[in-house]
Amino acid sequence: MSELLKITNLKANAEDKEILKGIDLTVGEGEVHVILGPNGAGKSTLGAAIIGNPAYKKTDGKIFFKGEDITDEPADKIAKMGAFLSFQNPVEVPGISMSNFIKTALEQRTGQRIRLWDFKKQLKETMASLQMDEVYADRDLNVGFSGGEKKKSEILQLLMLKPDLAILDETDSGLDVDAVHIVSKGIEEYKKQVGGALIIITHSTRILEALTVDKTHVLVNGRIVDEGGPELVDEINEHGFEKYEGRKQAAE
């Protein structure tokens, strides 16, 4: 399987505080990787650093995507190359409808103009699969959306944009059981339609039920301290992160 993403010795700061302390991670095309770890471990920082969020300053290491060095590239270029990040707390964007936002992003992603009729048809079908009311398409992006509808909006963008790499940051956070099921089915549909790679950052593992996990990584205090297959997810579900606390203190 071809290498899609390769991270070597990545270190990154937020507001002059070192958060990532030397991350090595390789993701092959179509693979599903899970990042688990306690609060404050650096999981969200890792996702933001990959996608080029300027709030996080990379101080060492390299990030390669599709064989190209993207360490210092801006987020818009990385997104156009086929990377996608869903937010733990999706931001509200007043003044632009969800429909226009997705259409513009899709045209930027593909470099082609899209026929409005075709776009609206695809959007309607995809929203129906996520049990989203069509009225949300014409509302300002995420403005006044419930927590569940914001997360569905993120998965809608994922299904419409069809990225090669999707980083899902706590997509199941704050969702009830029914909403988690719908979002999980949307992610499963992305895998069926696109076959893209997934990096799933999560505390909970409910969202993983419909997926085949290739590799699990445990992130503690800015470092990956353990790796394994799907069995590691089960182990952490049962025992939590207690066994890693000593490693965290040693690292500090």
Number of C-alpha atoms within 10 A of each C-alpha: 8 10 15 20 21 18 19 15 17 23 23 25 18 14 9 9 10 17 23 28 20 17 20 16 14 13 22 19 17 19 20 22 24 25 23 26 23 18 12 13 20 22 28 19 21 24 23 20 23 27 23 22 15 14 13 22 19 21 15 16 16 19 23 17 20 17 12 12 14 19 20 14 15 13 19 15 15 17 20 18 18 18 24 25 19 21 18 19 14 16 11 14 13 13 10 16 18 22 20 15 15 22 22 13 18 20 14 16 19 13 10 9 11 13 9 10 9 9 15 14 10 13 21 15 12 18 21 13 15 20 14 16 11 13 7 18 20 12 18 19 24 22 17 12 17 10 17 19 19 22 27 24 25 21 25 25 24 22 20 19 24 21 24 19 29 22 26 25 24 20 27 26 17 14 15 11 11 10 19 20 18 18 25 22 19 21 23 18 15 23 19 10 11 15 17 21 23 26 21 25 24 23 19 15 16 13 22 19 12 14 13 13 19 16 19 21 22 22 26 25 23 24 24 22 15 13 15 13 15 17 12 18 22 12 11 18 13 9 9 14 16 10 10 16 13 10 14 16 10 7 12 7
